[in-house]
Amino acid sequence: MTSAPLGHPVYRDMPATIFEKMSARARETGAINLGQGFPDAQGPEDILRAAADALVSRSNQYPPSGGLPELRGAVAAHYARHQDLDLRPEEVIVTSGATEAIAASLFALVQPGDEVLLLAPLYDAYLPLVERAGGVARVVTLMPPDWRIGRDALEAAVGPRTRLIILNNPLNPSGSVVTQGELAMLASFCVEHDLIAICDEVWEHVTFDGVRHQPLMAFPGMRERTVKIGSAGKIFSLTGWKIGWMCAAPPVARLLGRAHQFLTFTSAPNLQWAVAEGLSKPDTWFAGMRDGYQASRDRLVRGLREAGYAVQESAATWFVTVDLAASGVPLDDIGFCNRIIGEAGVAAIPISAFYPDAAVTHMVRLCFSKSDAVIDEAVAGLGRFRASLG
Ligand code: GLN
């Protein structure tokens, strides 16, 4: 019998994701889960009702692989209204969540040996997906406190084999937003080096303090070389629905559709109809959603600061970061997360999990898309823990 190792090398020694691990430990210990990003509310009643109605009254057979025409049209109309983009419905492909859209984009666009630029901190799926697609990742490291993207670092990482860059904006886990100047720089960089940008913009609507999302696709030269990815889970606080989409000019969209048809082929039709309805909600709904999360952010930030933590306020996402070093906490991020789950009754995510080389180890991410009572209880536990350190 041969003893060839089992499985693809990318997966062989891969652990479960940090989000799975922390959520499992929170379930086991009863800790408050401020780790994996998900809201604890039920979600918008009318969208839930639309999905329930569609489930019992409309077709439950395969929708077209590219998505229901109603949803493709709704996504295009939504981006025209909110981001001044001029997408046609054929340029939108519905996916089973943004993670599938990222996978489909990479499988469609990476040729063996192509280099792909990634910016760390990065969502943990990017790197293994690049490698499984046959690409070679080149990681540019962004550092706190401002996580800025510098042209010099990009120029140092780019080469003749580089074909793609993945940009997450707004950025998870920092909660920072890429500036107008950085976007203009990224656009000229992509044009100059003939790169396609895969833009993971799942947090586009969850922005605070009046910040308005700007899609890289709208910058000069980017309309034909951008894949713009969005997520109904993040927009409507329904993370379990796994309805996302990817938008691109027709020659790119065609390839994306081919990759998608052999990943999931399609997604549940009732959820697609409900999301199509949701996307046409009035501006006041989106403003209200943002105000609600901003109030939760402010509550968590205030509580943590009063408890003795140095907190970086976020401009977007459902997360804030605590700077352990600046808080005078003598622990690294993993040590802190391991201690607080038992001693404070709170699960969090170490920021080093977002860096392939663990370049940052003094920050942790906390999720605030929770009720006031849950935030207050978590703050009380973290306050007791901070006090116990002296
Ligand atoms: N995006 C989520 C987060 O940052 C995690 C998604 C997942 O667990 N697959 O918390």
Boltz pocket constraint, residues with backbone or C-beta under 6 A from the ligand:
constraints:
  - pocket:
      binder: B
      contacts: [[A, 17], [A, 19], [A, 20], [A, 35], [A, 36], [A, 37], [A, 38], [A, 172]]
      max_distance: 6.0
